[in-house]
């Protein structure tokens, strides 16, 4: 019985690792499209979304089978419970990477968006968060997960600075409203990706220690 259970946990670990890699790739494509103007990368970020959704459903089904048939306790239960929470945040990152890609493809203000250094810096910082949280998950690295959580403050500050600057530019007439909406939307999506990366880091820590930040 335990041997079968261990096999299911190994499958769960592999599927989570694959999904984590996909979300890292999706946000990397979205951010690269923003920074370089390469719309093929934006299209790729959108394409990743369907596969990430499929992975979420597959992992959720596996977790439920493990809970119903194996009735895990202690650390095993924490791992499965954390997986169910993590895939929700992973899927949301995929959603937001897709949304950024769609804005970049559809917006007539792509040049202004690409030239906005504050948002480009947010994109680079968010790539770091997602990469590090995936690394923390794969390696069961608590210090790395804690660094991801702390780094979210950097993303939040950059978002607030960007938002305040754009509002001021609108006030003095330096930027048209439609461009501002696109820029603010992208900045907000990156800020939310940082939040989801933080949530994943917290569930990584919980799966290892049994402690979760309330």
SVG drawing of the C-alpha trace seen along z (x, -y; Angstrom):
<svg xmlns="http://www.w3.org/2000/svg" viewBox="-12 -70 30 72">
<polyline fill="none" stroke="black" stroke-width="0.4" points="0.0,0.0 2.8,-2.4 4.7,-1.6 1.7,-2.6 1.2,-5.7 4.9,-6.7 4.5,-6.2 1.4,-8.5 3.3,-11.2 6.2,-10.9 3.8,-11.4 2.3,-14.4 5.8,-15.9 6.7,-15.4 3.4,-17.0 3.9,-20.0 7.4,-20.4 6.2,-20.4 3.5,-22.9 5.9,-25.1 8.2,-25.1 5.4,-26.1 4.4,-29.1 8.0,-30.2 8.1,-29.9 4.8,-31.8 5.8,-34.8 9.3,-34.8 7.6,-35.0 5.2,-37.8 8.0,-39.8 10.3,-39.3 7.6,-40.4 7.2,-43.6 10.9,-44.3 11.9,-43.5 8.6,-44.0 8.7,-40.5 5.0,-39.7 5.8,-36.0 6.7,-35.8 3.4,-37.4 1.6,-34.8 3.6,-32.0 2.5,-33.3 -1.1,-33.0 -0.5,-29.5 0.9,-28.4 -2.3,-29.2 -4.4,-26.3 -1.7,-23.8 -1.4,-25.3 -5.2,-25.0 -5.0,-21.3 -2.2,-20.7 -4.2,-22.3 -7.2,-20.0 -5.0,-16.9 -3.1,-17.7 -6.3,-18.5 -7.8,-15.2 -4.7,-13.3 -4.7,-15.1 -8.4,-14.2 -7.7,-10.6 -4.8,-10.5 -7.0,-12.1 -9.9,-9.7 -8.1,-6.5 -4.9,-6.9 -6.2,-9.1 -2.8,-10.6 -1.8,-12.0 0.9,-14.3 3.6,-15.4 2.0,-13.5 -1.3,-15.3 0.6,-18.6 2.2,-17.9 -1.1,-17.1 -2.9,-20.0 -0.1,-22.4 -0.2,-21.1 -3.9,-21.9 -3.3,-25.5 -0.2,-25.9 -1.8,-24.9 -4.4,-27.6 -1.7,-30.3 0.2,-28.7 -2.9,-28.8 -3.5,-32.5 0.1,-33.4 -0.7,-31.7 -3.8,-33.8 -2.0,-37.0 0.9,-36.1 -1.8,-35.5 -3.5,-38.8 -0.2,-40.7 0.4,-39.0 -3.1,-39.9 -2.6,-43.6 0.7,-43.7 -0.8,-42.2 -3.9,-44.3 -2.6,-47.6 -1.9,-50.5 0.5,-51.9 3.1,-49.0 6.0,-51.4 5.1,-53.5 4.6,-50.4 8.0,-49.0 9.7,-52.3 8.4,-52.5 11.4,-51.6 9.6,-51.3 7.3,-48.5 10.2,-46.8 12.0,-46.8 8.9,-45.3 8.9,-42.6 12.5,-41.7 11.9,-41.6 8.8,-39.4 10.8,-36.9 13.2,-36.6 10.4,-36.0 8.8,-33.3 12.2,-31.6 13.2,-31.6 9.9,-30.2 10.0,-27.4 13.6,-26.7 12.5,-26.8 9.7,-24.3 11.9,-21.9 14.7,-21.9 12.5,-22.2 14.6,-25.3 13.1,-27.2 15.6,-30.2 14.9,-30.7 11.2,-30.6 11.6,-33.2 13.6,-35.5 10.7,-35.3 8.3,-36.4 10.5,-39.3 11.1,-40.3 7.3,-40.9 7.8,-44.2 10.1,-45.3 7.4,-44.5 4.7,-46.3 6.9,-49.5 7.6,-49.5 3.9,-49.1 2.9,-52.0 5.7,-54.2 4.6,-53.3 0.9,-53.9 1.6,-57.3 3.8,-58.4 1.2,-57.5 -1.5,-59.2 0.6,-62.4 1.4,-62.2 -2.3,-62.0 -3.0,-64.9 -0.5,-67.1 -1.5,-65.8 1.7,-64.0 0.0,-60.6 -3.3,-59.8 -5.9,-57.9 -5.9,-54.8 -2.2,-54.3 -2.4,-54.8 -5.0,-52.1 -2.8,-49.6 0.3,-50.5 -1.5,-50.4 -3.1,-47.1 0.2,-45.5 1.8,-46.9 -1.1,-45.5 -0.8,-42.1 2.9,-42.0 2.1,-43.1 -0.5,-40.2 2.0,-37.7 4.3,-38.7 1.5,-38.1 0.9,-34.6 4.6,-33.8 4.5,-34.8 1.6,-32.5 3.4,-29.6 6.5,-30.3 4.3,-30.2 2.8,-26.9 6.3,-25.5 7.3,-26.4 4.1,-24.8 4.7,-21.6 8.1,-21.2 7.5,-22.7 3.7,-22.5 3.7,-26.3 1.8,-28.7 1.7,-32.5 -1.8,-33.7"/>
</svg>
